[in-house]
Amino acid sequence: MTILQTRRRFLASAASAAALGGLSTLIPAVARPAQAGAPLRLAVERRVLEVMGKPASVFGIRQPDGTSGLFLDPGQRFLVDLANRAGEDAVIHWHGMTPPYAQDGVADANRPLIRDGASQSYDFEPRPGTHWMHSHHGLQEQRLMAAPLIVRTADDRREDAQEVTVLLHDFTFKDPAEVLAGLTGGMNHGGMDHGGGHGSDHGGHGSGHGGATPMMNHSMDMKGMGDMKGMGDMKGMAGMTMAAMDLNDVEYDAYLANDRTLDDPEVVRVERGGRVRLRLINGATSTAFHIDLGALDGTVVAADGNPVQPVTGRRFGMVMGQRLDILVQLPAENGAFPILAQREGERQRTGIVLATPGAAVGRIAGLADGAAGPVDLSLERRLTALDPLAPRPVDAAFTIRLTGGMAPYVWTIDDRPFGEHRPLTVRKGQRVTVTMVNESPMAHPMHLHGQHFQVTALNGTALAGAVRDTVLVPMNGSATIAFDADNPGRWPLHCHNLLHMATGMMTELVCDQTI
């Protein structure tokens, strides 16, 4: 799979088209006006991927020319026909987009799955930035039913920087259902589907989970954690020792960057002295990563597709579902520059290599010298939105508790699995805040559909943080988000660790009580 794109390689523009109508006229397909341009075509397909010398049957979301995902021009409409050739029913969520409710790519009582052999049309104004697409049905995301979704801006076009997109994933040769059964003891806790409570068949909003070895009560190896900088995020742990922290549910067979391991990494040729815009996507199902730029200095310029005040460094944490845009300046001399992603709490890593013409690329070990610490809130605290929410009074404030645990393996919100959840009900136009308090023994990357939010407090300390769609809520910590509820619909709010969502950690934001 090749996901490399540069500033000079843009797709042809599609003509503008009217958005889908109101919620009272929800339909499976989108009726397009006569003047709309030709839609882009995507297909959900099966493919064979070689990992560590072994073939594996996985999914892909590709254009007719084999390009994975979509790369849209400035001003180009999201005008897409999606064909399901996966051999099974599917649905694709446009993660980071804020489309009309019917086009979000989540199955429920109002929005059917795309049956095998059928197609679905989409037509809406896309949200600029680095986003991605992935299955929201069953265990398909774990089997690599995911791809980039990049929406460029006019500023991107003017920027003199080569563009490199990297999709990270965790990978298993096993049937993902086998791993979930190993974690839950074969129990079905009813948290799989967005439709639960709406007459779903337990296949709609679903999950995909790890397929290697379950790691029940896995304790983090503290070796190689250095001086423990940033561990102030662990305050309030009520006497829990660091060794008792659960960081990872599953031990995977491999970790991928653009479908490849460090045994055979993608090598991207770059110009000496040039600039590169890294569009990094953590598409892993249950793995957080530390991004390591090695010898290069990087500047974070966007989080979850939204511009932020520049933040510099060489190492940045990124949890499941999140995206970071990082600008790096290359030195004037020849060289090869690995861009690595190391699993939190472990030594395993993956990545790509930026290399100038003619530069030799040596072997890169798949294991780092020492284990990485947990991904914490140190980067989140430094991020400030370039386009923050306008000040206004809060109309609706909610507090939810992230609950559950490893034994039994059930993850919930307010001690209720999805299907028994209590939706957060708001009216269109209200300023809404949601405080998420983590009372469980693991951190959770919480993702909200249909809206982007501003992070306004971390562990009770107020800040004017980034605008994004996925935020980490650390163990025994909290995060407060704020947004204007301007998009009517039933929007999932869930943990983006797919194992946790599968067993119940999900609720809904219901905007407009007519839905």
C-alpha positions in Angstrom: 0.0 0.0 0.0 1.4 3.4 -1.0 0.1 6.4 0.9 2.8 8.9 0.0 1.5 12.2 -1.4 3.2 15.5 -2.0 2.1 19.0 -2.2 2.3 18.9 -6.0 0.2 15.7 -6.4 -3.4 16.7 -6.0 -6.5 15.0 -7.2 -8.8 16.7 -9.8 -11.4 18.9 -8.2 -15.0 17.8 -7.9 -17.8 20.3 -8.4 -19.8 21.5 -5.5 -23.1 19.8 -4.6 -26.0 20.3 -2.1 -25.8 18.6 1.2 -28.1 15.8 2.4 -31.5 17.1 3.6 -32.9 17.1 7.1 -33.1 14.2 9.6 -36.8 13.7 8.8 -35.9 12.5 5.3 -33.1 10.0 6.1 -32.5 7.7 3.2 -29.7 5.1 2.6 -28.5 6.7 -0.6 -27.8 10.4 -1.2 -29.9 12.2 -3.9 -27.5 14.4 -5.8 -28.4 17.5 -7.8 -28.1 17.3 -11.6 -25.1 19.6 -11.7 -22.9 17.6 -9.3 -19.6 16.4 -10.7 -18.6 12.7 -11.1 -18.2 11.0 -7.8 -15.0 9.5 -6.6 -15.1 5.8 -6.3 -13.9 3.7 -3.3 -14.3 0.0 -2.7 -14.0 -2.1 0.4 -12.0 -5.1 -0.8 -10.2 -8.1 0.4 -6.4 -8.3 -0.2 -3.4 -10.4 0.8 -0.7 -8.7 2.8 2.7 -10.1 3.5 3.8 -9.6 7.1 7.1 -10.9 8.3 7.3 -13.2 5.3 3.8 -14.7 5.9 0.7 -14.0 3.9 -2.4 -12.6 5.7 -5.9 -12.0 4.4 -7.0 -8.5 5.3 -9.2 -5.7 4.0 -8.5 -2.5 2.2 -10.4 0.6 1.2 -9.1 1.6 -2.2 -9.7 3.7 -5.3 -9.8 2.0 -8.7 -6.1 2.8 -9.3 -5.1 1.1 -6.0 -4.7 4.3 -3.9 -5.6 3.6 -0.3 -8.2 6.1 1.0 -8.9 9.6 -0.3 -6.8 12.7 -0.8 -9.1 15.7 -1.5 -8.1 19.1 -3.0 -8.9 22.4 -1.3 -12.6 23.1 -1.8 -13.3 19.7 -3.2 -16.6 18.1 -2.1 -16.8 14.7 -0.4 -18.6 13.2 -3.3 -18.1 9.5 -3.1 -19.6 6.2 -4.2 -18.5 3.4 -1.9 -18.8 -0.2 -3.1 -18.8 -3.1 -0.7 -16.8 -6.0 -2.2 -15.6 -7.3 1.2 -17.6 -10.5 1.0 -19.6 -9.5 4.1 -21.7 -6.5 5.3 -19.8 -3.4 6.3 -20.0 0.2 7.1 -17.3 2.9 6.9 -17.0 5.8 9.4 -15.4 8.9 8.1 -13.4 9.7 11.3 -12.8 13.4 11.7 -15.6 14.4 9.3 -18.8 16.1 10.7 -21.3 15.1 8.0 -25.1 14.9 8.2 -26.1 12.2 10.6 -27.2 9.8 7.9 -23.7 9.8 6.3 -21.6 9.3 9.4 -20.8 5.7 8.6 -22.3 4.1 11.6 -25.2 1.5 11.4 -28.2 1.9 13.7 -32.0 1.7 13.4 -32.0 4.7 11.1 -28.9 3.8 9.0 -28.4 0.3 7.5 -25.2 -1.5 6.9 -23.9 -1.7 3.3 -24.7 -5.2 2.2 -22.1 -7.2 0.5 -22.2 -6.4 -3.2 -24.1 -3.1 -2.7 -23.0 0.5 -2.8 -23.6 3.7 -0.8 -23.4 7.3 -2.0 -22.1 10.2 0.1 -22.2 13.9 -0.6 -21.2 16.5 2.0 -18.8 19.4 2.7 -15.6 17.8 4.1 -13.7 19.0 7.1 -10.1 20.0 6.3 -7.2 18.2 7.8 -5.6 14.9 8.4 -8.4 12.3 9.0 -9.0 8.7 8.3 -11.7 6.1 7.5 -12.4 2.8 9.1 -15.0 0.2 9.7 -17.5 0.6 12.4 -18.9 -2.9 12.2 -17.9 -6.1 14.0 -14.2 -6.8 14.1 -13.3 -5.5 10.7 -11.1 -2.5 11.7 -8.7 -4.9 13.3 -8.4 -6.7 10.0 -7.1 -3.4 8.4 -10.4 -2.1 7.1 -9.0 1.4 7.4 -7.3 4.1 5.2 -6.3 7.8 5.2 -8.7 10.6 4.5 -6.8 13.8 3.8 -8.5 17.1 3.0 -6.0 19.7 2.0 -6.4 23.5 2.4 -5.3 26.4 0.2 -2.5 27.0 2.8 -1.3 23.4 2.3 -1.1 24.1 -1.4 1.1 27.2 -0.8 3.3 25.4 1.7 6.6 24.4 0.3 6.7 21.0 2.0 6.6 17.5 0.8 3.7 15.6 2.3 4.1 12.1 3.8 1.1 10.3 5.2 1.7 7.4 7.7 -1.1 5.1 8.9 -0.1 3.1 12.0 -1.7 -0.2 13.0 -1.4 -3.2 15.2 -1.7 -6.5 13.5 -2.5 -10.1 14.2 -2.6 -13.3 12.2 -5.4 -14.7 14.4 -9.1 -14.3 14.0 -9.9 -11.1 16.1 -12.9 -12.8 17.6 -10.6 -15.4 19.2 -8.8 -12.7 21.1 -11.9 -11.0 22.4 -13.2 -14.4 23.5 -9.9 -14.9 25.3 -10.3 -11.6 27.1 -13.9 -12.0 28.0 -14.0 -15.7 28.6 -16.4 -16.0 25.7 -19.0 -13.8 27.3 -20.9 -11.3 25.1 -21.4 -8.1 27.1 -23.5 -6.4 24.5 -21.3 -3.4 23.8 -20.6 -4.1 20.2 -23.1 -2.0 18.3 -24.3 1.5 18.1 -27.7 0.1 17.3 -28.0 -1.6 20.7 -31.1 -0.2 22.3 -32.4 0.9 18.9 -33.2 -2.6 17.5 -29.8 -3.4 16.2 -28.7 -6.9 15.3 -25.3 -6.6 17.1 -23.4 -5.7 14.1 -23.8 -2.0 13.5 -21.5 0.3 15.6 -19.2 -2.6 16.3 -15.7 -3.1 17.2 -12.6 -4.8 16.0 -10.1 -6.1 18.4 -6.8 -7.6 18.9 -6.0 -11.1 17.6 -2.8 -12.0 19.1 -2.3 -13.0 22.7 -4.6 -11.6 25.4 -2.6 -9.9 28.2 -4.9 -10.1 31.2 -3.6 -8.0 34.1 -0.5 -7.1 32.1 1.9 -5.0 34.2 4.1 -2.5 32.6 7.8 -3.1 32.6 9.3 0.1 34.0 12.8 -0.5 32.6 14.1 2.2 30.3 11.7 4.9 31.4 14.5 7.3 32.1 13.8 10.2 34.5 10.0 9.7 34.4 9.3 13.2 33.0 5.7 13.9 32.5 4.6 11.4 35.1 2.9 14.2 37.0 -0.1 13.1 35.0 -0.3 10.0 37.2 -1.1 12.1 40.4 -4.2 11.0 42.2 -3.5 7.3 41.7 -4.7 6.6 45.2 -1.7 4.7 46.2 -1.5 2.4 43.1 2.0 1.4 42.2 3.3 2.0 38.7 3.8 -1.7 38.3 0.0 -2.2 38.7 -0.8 -0.1 35.6 -2.5 -1.9 32.7 -1.3 -0.4 29.5 -2.0 -3.0 26.9 -4.7 -5.6 26.5 -3.2 -7.6 23.7 0.3 -8.7 22.5 0.2 -8.4 18.7 2.1 -10.2 16.1 3.4 -7.0 14.4 3.1 -3.2 14.3 2.7 -1.6 10.9 3.4 1.7 9.3 1.8 1.9 5.9 1.3 -1.8 6.0 5.0 -2.6 6.6 7.2 -3.5 9.6 10.7 -2.3 10.2 12.0 -5.6 8.7 11.1 -3.9 5.3 10.0 -0.3 6.0 8.7 2.2 3.5 11.5 4.4 2.3 10.4 7.9 1.2 12.9 9.9 -0.9 13.1 13.5 0.2 15.2 16.5 -0.8 18.3 17.6 1.1 17.4 20.7 3.1 13.7 20.3 2.3 10.7 20.4 4.5 8.3 17.5 5.1 4.8 17.6 6.5 4.2 14.3 8.3 0.5 13.4 8.5 0.5 10.8 11.2 -2.6 8.7 11.9 -2.9 6.2 14.8 -5.2 3.7 13.3 -4.3 1.0 15.8 -7.2 -0.8 17.5 -5.7 -0.9 21.0 -2.2 0.5 20.9 -0.9 4.0 21.8 2.5 5.1 20.4 5.3 7.5 21.1 6.3 9.2 17.9 10.1 9.4 17.8 11.7 11.7 15.2 15.2 10.7 16.0 17.7 13.3 15.0 15.1 15.6 13.5 13.3 18.5 15.2 9.6 18.6 14.6 6.9 21.1 15.0 3.3 20.0 15.7 1.0 22.3 13.6 -2.3 20.4 13.8 -4.0 17.9 16.0 -6.9 15.8 14.7 -6.8 18.0 11.6 -7.2 21.3 13.5 -4.4 23.9 13.5 -2.6 24.5 16.8 0.0 27.0 18.0 3.4 25.4 17.0 4.8 23.0 19.5 8.4 21.7 19.0 10.1 18.6 20.0 11.4 15.2 18.9 9.0 12.8 20.7 5.2 13.1 20.8 2.5 10.8 22.3 -0.5 9.7 20.2 -3.3 7.5 21.2 -5.7 5.5 19.1 -7.8 7.6 16.7 -5.7 10.7 17.0 -3.7 12.4 14.3 -0.8 14.8 14.4 0.6 17.0 11.6 4.3 17.6 12.2 6.6 19.7 10.1 10.3 18.6 10.0 13.2 20.5 8.4 15.8 18.2 6.8 19.5 18.9 7.0 21.4 20.0 3.9 23.5 16.9 3.8 22.6 13.4 2.6 21.2 11.0 5.1 18.4 8.6 6.2 16.1 9.6 8.9 13.8 7.1 10.6 10.4 8.2 11.8 9.5 5.7 14.5 6.4 4.8 16.5 7.1 2.9 19.7 4.4 1.1 21.6 3.7 2.5 25.1 5.0 0.4 27.9 6.9 -1.8 25.5 10.0 -2.0 23.2 8.2 -2.9 19.9 8.2 -0.2 17.3 7.4 0.5 13.7 7.9 3.3 11.3 9.1 4.7 7.9 12.4 6.2 6.7 12.9 9.6 5.1 16.0 9.3 2.9 17.7 11.8 0.5 18.6 10.5 -3.0 21.4 8.0 -2.9 21.5 7.8 0.9 22.1 4.3 2.3 19.3 2.9 4.5 20.6 0.6 7.2 18.6 -2.0 9.1 16.5 -0.7 11.9 15.7 -3.0 14.9 12.1 -3.7 15.6 12.8 -3.4 19.3 14.0 -0.3 21.0 16.7 -0.4 23.6 14.3 0.1 26.4 10.6 0.1 27.1 8.6 3.3 26.6 6.6 4.8 29.4 2.8 5.5 29.2 1.5 8.1 26.8 0.4 10.9 29.0 -1.0 14.4 28.8 2.3 16.2 28.5 1.7 17.1 24.8 -2.0 17.8 25.3 -1.2 20.4 28.0 1.0 22.2 25.5 -1.5 22.4 22.6 -3.5 25.5 22.0 -6.1 25.9 19.3 -5.5 28.5 16.6 -9.2 28.8 16.1 -10.7 28.3 19.6 -14.4 28.3 20.6 -15.9 31.8 21.0 -16.6 32.6 24.7 -20.2 32.0 25.6 -22.2 30.6 28.6 -22.6 26.9 28.9 -26.1 25.6 28.3 -25.7 21.9 29.1 -23.0 20.3 31.3 -22.6 16.6 31.8 -20.2 14.5 33.9 -19.7 10.8 32.9 -17.6 8.2 34.6 -15.4 5.8 32.7 -15.8 2.5 34.5 -15.1 -1.2 34.2 -12.0 -3.3 34.4 -9.9 -6.2 33.3 -11.5 -9.0 35.3 -14.2 -9.5 34.3 -13.2 -7.8 31.0 -16.1 -5.3 30.8 -15.7 -1.6 30.1 -18.6 0.8 30.7 -19.7 4.4 31.1 -21.4 5.1 34.4 -21.3 1.3 35.1 -23.6 0.8 32.1 -22.6 -1.0 28.9 -23.9 0.3 25.6 -27.4 -0.8 25.1 -28.2 0.1 28.7 -26.7 3.6 28.4 -28.2 6.9 29.3 -27.8 9.3 26.3 -26.6 12.8 26.7 -29.5 14.8 25.3 -29.0 18.4 24.1 -30.7 20.9 21.8 -29.2 22.2 18.6 -27.2 25.3 19.2 -26.4 24.7 22.8 -22.9 25.2 24.2 -22.2 21.8 25.8 -19.5 20.6 28.2 -18.7 17.0 29.0 -16.4 16.0 31.8 -15.1 12.5 31.6 -13.8 11.1 34.9 -11.8 7.9 34.6 -12.4 5.5 37.5 -11.1 2.5 35.7 -7.6 0.9 35.7 -6.7 1.9 32.2 -6.5 5.1 30.1 -9.1 5.7 27.4 -8.9 7.7 24.2 -12.5 9.1 24.0 -13.9 9.9 20.5 -17.0 11.9 19.7 -18.7 11.6 16.4 -20.4 14.5 14.6 -18.7 17.3 16.4 -15.2 18.6 17.1 -14.6 19.8 20.6 -12.1 22.0 22.4 -10.2 20.5 25.4 -11.0 22.9 28.2 -9.6 21.1 31.3 -7.3 18.3 32.1 -7.3 16.6 35.6 -9.4 19.6 36.8 -7.0 22.3 35.6 -8.5 24.7 33.1 -6.8 25.4 29.8 -7.6 26.7 26.3 -6.5 23.5 24.6 -6.6 22.0 21.1 -9.7 21.5 19.0 -9.9 17.8 18.2 -12.2 14.8 18.1 -10.3 12.3 20.3 -8.8 13.0 23.7 -6.9 10.8 26.2 -8.5 10.4 29.7 -5.7 9.0 31.9 -6.3 6.5 34.6 -7.6 8.3 37.7 -7.7 11.5 35.7 -10.3 13.5 33.9 -10.8 15.6 30.8 -13.4 18.3 30.0 -14.4 19.1 26.5 -16.6 21.9 25.1 -18.5 22.3 21.8 -21.5 23.9 20.2 -24.0 21.2 19.3 -24.6 22.4 15.7 -25.0 19.0 14.1 -28.3 17.1 14.8 -28.0 13.4 15.2 -27.4 10.4 17.5 -23.6 10.7 17.8 -21.5 7.9 19.5 -19.2 8.9 22.3 -16.9 6.0 22.9 -13.4 4.7 23.8 -11.3 4.2 20.6 -9.7 1.2 22.1 -11.8 -1.2 20.1 -11.7 -3.9 22.7 -13.1 -1.5 25.3 -15.9 -0.3 22.9 -16.7 -3.9 22.1 -17.5 -4.7 25.7 -19.5 -1.6 26.4 -17.6 1.7 26.8 -19.9 3.8 24.6 -22.8 6.2 25.0 -24.6 8.7 22.7 -24.9 12.4 22.4 -28.4 13.0 21.1 -28.7 16.4 19.5 -32.3 17.4 18.7 -35.0 15.4 20.5 -36.9 14.7 17.3 -34.3 12.1 16.3 
